Amino acid sequence: MSDQAPQVEQLVQAGQALENLLDTLLSEVPEYQDPPPPKVRVEAPVSPSPAPQPVAAPQLKEPRALPIQQATPAVEPAEALRPAWAEDGLKVLIVHVGGLRMAVPLIRLSSISPAGADEDVLHLPAQPAWHGGVVSIRGQQTVRVDPAALLGLNTQRADTAYLLLIDEGRFALEVDGMEEPLSLTPDEVRWRRRDKGREWVMGVLPEQACMLLDLDAIAVRLQRHVHK
């Protein structure tokens, strides 16, 4: 029993981290925001009607032109981050990063490669925590990236099982496992608004209880570090 206690504690922590993260993400989607409290209409007390008073005849004045008022333009809601390639549906791959499940659009992946335990990894000095070294994959130098460290996710990573190649193979996201691909309609995704934070999140998949990663935004973040 004592050997199982740390494992149980890790599962509880991972579950709590996922719950907190999803609560935060869902709160950014308008459909999930709490509705405003109903307005209570207060009727004014009815006072006795005063006695009718004689009405004086109105004084007629010359008509004058009224100024033309410009209509106030309606404020458009923030545009949803719904890419053109998802209009006819999308296929996503559910991957595991520590205790979290995340979805990635297959169309934005360059390829998927198993993480070989015996591959030569070149570790460079003075690199950030997410930098897992440089490896050669199909003849191309690729930087291994720990997505949990890159995105600041509080989860315990397991051994890397697969590498998700993005940005034409320049970077490889380390994941601990993956599930079967899913086909979704655009309406099954709660797309993030463009004016919200977390640019690396495209939206939330409510049925799968996970977030949809924006691989292009992640690649841009990585390129900024490389080009410094």
JOBELBEL-V805833 format. One line per field, one symbol per residue. ss: DSSP state (2 for helix, 1 for strand, 0 for the rest). burial: 1 if it has 24 or more other ideal C-beta (glycine too) atoms within 12 Angstrom, else 0. A space follows every 10 residues. Layout:
# JOBELBEL-V805833
ss = ???
burial = ???
This chain:
# JOBELBEL-V805833
ss = 0222222222 2222222222 2222222002 2200000000 0000000000 0000000000 0000000000 0000000001 0002220001 1111111001 1111122200 1111000000 0100000000 1111111001 1111112222 2000000000 0111110000 1111101100 0111022201 1010000000 1111100001 1110222222 22222200
burial = 0000000000 0001001100 1100110110 0000000000 0000000000 0000000000 0000000000 0000000001 1110010001 0111111111 1111110111 1110100000 1000000001 1110101000 0111111101 1010111001 0111111011 1111111100 0101010011 1110010101 1111100101 1111111110 11000000
